[in-house]
Amino acid sequence: MSVNLSAPNPAELYPVSGVRIGVTEAGIRKANRKDLTVVLIDKGASVSGVFTQNRFCAAPVQICREHLASGAGIRAMLINTGNANAGTGQDGRTRALRTCAALADKLKLSPQDVLPFSTGVIMESLPIERIEAGLDSALADAREDNWLRAAEGIMTTDTVAKAYGTQLMIDGALVSITGISKGAGMIRPNMATMLGFMATDACVSQALMHQLATELAEGSFNRVTVDGDTSTNDSFVVIATNKAAHATIASLDSPQGQALKAAMLDVAQKLAQAIVRDGEGATKFIAIRVEGGKTQAECRQVAYAIAHSPLVKTAFFASDPNLGRILAAVGYAGISDLEQTGIDLYLDDVHVAVQGGRNPLYREEDGQRVMKQSEITVRVVLGRGDAVDTVWTCDLSHDYVTINADYRS
């Protein structure tokens, strides 16, 4: 089940010059499912990434960070599902490095030119023999228009593939952007059990790429939460192949940089919101907008307190306007000098609380009307300043428990 989420439109997944993708069935955990993906990147591309802040990060995350920090020209990515290669110690690192070496050998590259990614079950050894055996098939499948198969190939408990694209003009040159993501559970800000990959043929200096990847993540993947768990494997990688016919962008403050970032952020936000819409067992998509804070960080702090509350999330699942739970979450968010008499609460167009108390005009049936919707906006006004921020989440249902209780079977 997903909330108003459709399968990707192949016509909107634009080939990106300089990127080819191949997908195969390697039998990593289960037979007859796409589970091994290779991404081939032409020489001269600019590449950067943002990764989980979980200190118990998986072996491939460790290696990706090292390979990017080495200054190597990234030429390939290797992605497997079915096994996270996390909680596997030195053996996990050895196995991840071996997969990099195996792909590099076939492409006549250095192992440092390859970024590995894994997602799936934690604390199980990576079946490197199956990955190595599947490489030839994945490479034979590589082509520029393979984004939809790639989106399908990185799924785990996802029910819908997640992929979006867009195009824009920069200085008279047509620029394409396409991205894919996966994730449905163990989703929390600071990245999540998600993999996200976005490519563009825009010309962007390597020196700018980390800033670009970080700002895109901050505006999208770091604004979603399903269950409050930060995963071991979260990764978001941005590729600019430098193939488009415009001058290299060296600043995001330039008109060209602003236009490119806005277009890429739109795709990133759609990918991030798709993860929430496909949250494990989700029946409702909820935007939590906090206004009137002293800082954006303060607004996010309050928004996440609401979004992570099991009591709030189960009330949304039940369509129960037990809205005192939201006010309670605002109160324990950790803002020591918060004045409750300055707080207003809205559900869509319904004004629930005024200056910290129930609005005399609020009617229970109005709250229930909104709570029955599949898409809901919670708006909290703190009355402390001008800062605003938004996060996206979903409800918590019986199916979430069932899915995670049975995940390894």
C-alpha positions in Angstrom: 0.0 0.0 0.0 1.2 3.5 -0.7 -0.4 7.0 -0.4 -1.2 8.5 -3.8 2.0 7.2 -5.3 2.0 6.0 -8.9 4.6 4.1 -10.7 7.2 6.2 -12.5 6.4 7.5 -16.0 9.2 6.2 -18.3 8.8 9.2 -20.6 9.9 11.5 -17.8 13.0 9.5 -16.9 15.5 11.3 -19.2 18.7 9.6 -20.3 21.7 11.5 -19.0 24.6 11.6 -21.4 27.6 10.0 -19.7 25.7 7.6 -17.5 24.8 4.0 -18.4 22.9 1.6 -16.1 22.7 -2.1 -16.1 20.5 -4.3 -13.9 20.4 -8.1 -13.4 19.0 -10.8 -11.2 21.9 -12.2 -9.1 20.0 -14.2 -6.5 21.6 -12.3 -3.7 18.8 -13.1 -1.3 15.8 -14.3 -3.3 15.5 -15.7 -6.8 13.7 -14.0 -9.7 14.1 -10.4 -8.5 16.3 -7.5 -9.8 19.0 -7.1 -7.1 22.3 -6.1 -8.7 22.8 -2.7 -10.5 25.8 -1.2 -12.1 26.1 2.5 -13.0 28.8 3.4 -15.4 30.0 7.0 -15.5 32.1 8.6 -18.2 35.5 10.1 -17.4 35.4 13.7 -16.4 32.2 13.6 -14.3 31.9 15.5 -11.0 30.6 13.2 -8.2 29.8 13.7 -4.5 27.6 12.1 -1.8 26.0 12.4 1.6 25.8 9.5 3.9 24.2 8.2 7.1 25.2 9.8 10.4 24.7 6.4 12.2 28.1 5.6 13.8 27.4 1.9 13.2 27.5 2.6 9.4 27.8 -0.3 6.9 31.0 -1.3 5.2 30.0 0.1 1.8 29.3 3.5 3.4 32.8 3.5 4.9 34.4 2.7 1.6 32.3 5.2 -0.4 33.5 7.9 2.0 37.1 6.8 1.6 37.0 6.6 -2.2 35.4 10.0 -2.5 37.9 11.5 -0.1 40.8 10.1 -2.1 40.1 12.4 -5.0 39.7 9.4 -7.4 37.7 10.1 -10.5 34.5 8.0 -9.8 33.7 5.9 -12.8 31.3 3.3 -11.6 28.8 2.4 -8.8 27.8 -1.1 -7.8 24.5 -1.5 -5.9 23.0 -4.6 -4.4 19.8 -5.3 -2.6 18.9 -8.1 -0.2 22.0 -7.7 2.0 23.1 -4.5 3.8 26.6 -5.7 4.6 26.3 -3.9 7.9 27.3 -5.2 11.3 29.8 -7.4 9.5 33.1 -6.1 10.8 36.3 -6.4 8.9 35.0 -9.3 6.9 32.3 -6.9 5.5 34.9 -4.4 4.5 36.9 -7.1 2.8 33.9 -8.3 0.9 32.8 -4.8 -0.2 36.3 -4.0 -1.4 36.4 -7.3 -3.3 33.3 -6.4 -5.2 34.8 -3.0 -6.1 37.9 -4.8 -7.4 35.9 -7.3 -9.4 33.9 -4.5 -11.2 37.0 -2.4 -11.6 38.9 -5.3 -13.2 36.1 -5.8 -15.8 36.2 -2.0 -16.6 40.0 -1.6 -16.5 39.7 0.9 -13.6 41.2 1.2 -10.2 39.0 -0.1 -7.3 39.0 3.4 -5.9 37.1 4.5 -9.0 34.1 2.4 -7.8 31.5 3.2 -5.2 29.7 0.3 -3.5 26.2 0.4 -2.1 24.2 -2.3 -0.2 20.7 -2.4 1.3 18.8 -5.2 2.9 19.2 -7.4 6.0 21.9 -6.4 8.6 24.5 -8.7 10.1 24.6 -11.2 7.3 27.7 -11.8 5.1 27.6 -10.3 1.7 27.4 -13.1 -0.9 30.2 -11.9 -3.0 30.3 -14.9 -5.3 26.8 -14.2 -6.5 27.6 -10.5 -7.0 30.7 -11.4 -9.0 28.8 -14.0 -11.0 26.2 -11.4 -11.9 28.5 -8.6 -13.1 28.7 -9.7 -16.7 24.9 -9.8 -17.1 24.6 -6.4 -15.5 27.2 -4.9 -17.7 25.6 -6.4 -20.8 22.4 -4.7 -19.8 24.0 -1.2 -19.5 22.4 1.6 -21.4 21.4 5.3 -20.9 17.6 4.7 -20.8 17.6 2.1 -18.0 16.5 4.4 -15.1 13.2 2.6 -14.5 14.9 -0.8 -14.3 17.4 0.7 -11.9 14.6 2.1 -9.7 13.1 -1.4 -9.6 16.5 -3.0 -9.0 17.2 -1.1 -5.8 13.9 -1.8 -4.1 13.6 -3.8 -0.8 10.3 -3.5 1.1 9.2 -0.7 -1.3 5.9 -1.4 -3.0 6.4 1.2 -5.8 9.6 2.1 -7.7 10.7 5.7 -7.2 12.1 7.7 -10.1 11.6 11.2 -11.4 13.2 13.4 -14.0 13.1 16.9 -15.4 14.8 19.1 -18.0 15.7 22.8 -18.1 17.6 25.3 -20.2 20.9 26.8 -19.0 22.4 29.5 -21.2 20.5 28.0 -24.2 21.6 24.5 -23.5 19.2 21.7 -22.7 20.0 20.0 -19.4 18.5 16.7 -18.2 18.1 15.5 -14.6 17.0 12.0 -13.5 17.0 10.4 -10.1 15.9 7.3 -8.3 15.5 6.3 -4.7 14.5 3.4 -2.5 13.2 3.3 1.1 10.1 2.5 3.0 11.1 1.7 6.6 14.0 2.5 9.0 13.6 6.1 7.7 14.7 9.1 9.7 16.4 12.4 9.0 20.2 12.5 8.8 19.5 10.3 5.9 17.5 7.1 6.2 17.4 3.4 5.0 17.4 4.9 1.7 19.5 5.0 -1.3 19.2 7.9 -3.6 21.0 8.6 -6.9 20.7 11.6 -9.1 22.5 12.4 -12.3 22.5 15.4 -14.6 24.5 16.2 -17.7 25.0 19.8 -16.4 28.5 21.1 -16.2 29.4 21.6 -12.5 32.9 21.9 -11.0 34.0 19.1 -8.7 34.7 21.7 -6.0 31.0 22.6 -5.9 29.6 19.1 -5.8 29.7 18.5 -2.1 27.9 21.7 -1.4 25.3 20.8 -4.0 24.8 17.3 -2.7 24.5 18.5 0.9 22.1 21.3 0.1 19.9 18.9 -2.0 19.9 16.4 0.9 19.1 19.1 3.5 16.1 20.2 1.5 14.7 16.8 0.7 15.9 13.5 2.3 16.8 15.2 5.6 13.1 16.3 5.8 11.5 12.9 5.9 10.8 10.4 8.6 8.7 7.2 8.7 9.6 5.6 12.0 12.4 7.6 13.5 15.1 4.9 12.9 18.4 6.2 11.3 19.8 3.4 9.2 23.3 2.1 8.8 23.4 2.3 5.0 21.9 5.7 3.9 23.5 7.1 0.8 22.7 9.9 -1.6 25.0 10.4 -4.5 24.9 13.3 -7.1 26.6 13.0 -10.5 27.2 15.8 -13.0 28.6 14.4 -16.2 29.7 17.8 -17.6 28.3 16.9 -21.1 25.8 19.8 -21.6 26.8 22.6 -23.9 27.1 25.4 -21.3 29.9 26.9 -19.3 30.9 25.2 -16.0 28.9 26.3 -13.0 31.2 27.3 -10.2 28.8 28.8 -7.8 25.3 28.0 -6.6 24.7 31.7 -6.1 25.0 32.4 -9.9 21.7 32.4 -11.9 22.8 29.2 -13.6 23.6 27.6 -10.2 20.3 28.7 -8.7 18.3 27.3 -11.7 20.1 24.0 -11.6 19.7 23.6 -7.9 16.0 24.5 -8.0 15.4 21.8 -10.7 17.4 19.2 -8.9 15.8 20.0 -5.5 12.4 19.5 -7.1 13.4 16.0 -8.2 15.0 15.3 -4.8 11.9 16.4 -2.9 9.7 14.2 -5.1 12.0 11.2 -4.4 12.1 11.9 -0.7 8.3 12.4 -0.4 7.8 9.2 -2.4 9.7 7.3 0.3 7.2 8.6 2.9 4.2 7.9 0.6 5.5 4.4 0.4 6.3 4.1 4.1 5.8 0.6 5.5 2.1 0.2 6.1 1.4 3.9 5.5 -2.2 5.1 4.8 -1.6 8.8 5.1 0.9 11.4 4.0 1.4 14.2 6.5 3.3 17.5 6.0 4.2 19.1 9.3 4.9 22.8 8.9 6.3 24.8 11.9 6.2 28.6 11.6 7.2 31.4 13.9 10.3 29.9 15.3 13.5 31.7 16.1 15.5 29.5 13.8 14.9 26.9 11.1 16.6 24.3 13.4 14.1 25.1 16.1 11.2 24.6 13.7 12.6 21.3 12.6 13.1 20.2 16.2 9.4 20.7 16.9 8.3 19.2 13.6 10.3 16.0 14.3 9.0 15.7 17.8 5.5 15.6 16.3 6.5 13.3 13.3 8.3 10.8 15.6 5.5 10.5 18.2 3.9 7.0 18.1 0.8 8.5 19.8 0.4 11.2 17.1 1.1 8.7 14.3 -1.4 6.1 15.5 -4.0 8.8 16.0 -3.6 9.8 12.3 -4.0 6.1 11.4 -7.2 5.9 13.3 -8.5 9.2 12.0 -8.9 10.2 15.6 -8.6 14.0 16.2 -6.9 13.5 19.6 -4.9 16.6 18.9 -3.7 17.2 22.4 -1.0 14.7 21.4 0.4 17.2 18.9 0.5 19.9 21.5 2.2 17.6 24.0 4.9 16.8 21.4 5.5 20.5 20.8 6.0 20.9 24.5 8.5 18.1 24.9 10.5 19.0 21.7 13.2 20.5 23.9 12.8 24.3 23.6 13.3 25.3 27.2 11.9 28.8 26.9 8.9 28.0 24.8 5.7 29.8 25.9 2.7 27.7 25.4 0.4 30.8 25.3 2.1 31.7 22.0 1.2 28.5 20.1 -1.5 28.1 17.5 -2.3 24.8 15.9 -4.0 24.1 12.5 -5.1 21.0 10.7 -5.3 22.1 7.0 -7.9 24.9 7.2 -9.2 24.0 10.7 -7.9 26.3 13.5 -7.6 23.9 16.4 -5.8 25.8 19.1 -5.4 29.5 19.8 -2.6 30.8 22.2 -2.1 27.3 23.6 -5.7 26.5 24.3 -8.6 25.0 22.4 -10.1 27.4 19.8 -13.7 28.2 21.0 -14.8 27.8 17.4 -13.1 24.4 16.9 -15.5 21.5 16.3 -14.6 17.9 16.7 -16.3 17.0 13.4 -14.1 19.5 11.6 -10.9 17.8 13.0 -12.2 14.4 12.1 -13.0 15.5 8.6 -9.4 16.4 8.0 -8.0 13.4 9.8 -9.9 11.1 7.4 -8.0 12.6 4.4 -5.2 10.7 2.8 -3.1 13.9 2.8 -2.9 16.2 5.7 -1.0 19.3 6.7 -0.3 20.0 10.3 0.6 23.7 10.9 2.1 24.8 14.2 2.7 28.5 14.9 5.2 29.1 17.7 5.0 32.9 17.9 8.7 33.3 18.5 10.1 34.7 15.3 10.0 34.4 11.5 11.6 31.0 10.8 9.7 28.3 9.0 10.5 24.7 8.2 8.6 21.6 7.0 9.1 17.8 7.3 7.1 15.0 5.8 6.0 11.9 7.5 3.2 9.2 7.5 1.0 7.4 10.0 1.8 4.3 11.9 -0.4 1.3 11.1 -0.9 -2.4 12.0 0.8 -3.3 8.8 4.1 -1.5 9.8 4.4 -4.0 12.7 3.6 -6.9 10.5 6.0 -6.0 7.8 8.9 -5.5 10.2 8.1 -8.6 12.2 8.3 -10.7 9.1 11.1 -8.8 7.3 13.7 -11.6 7.3 11.3 -14.4 6.3 
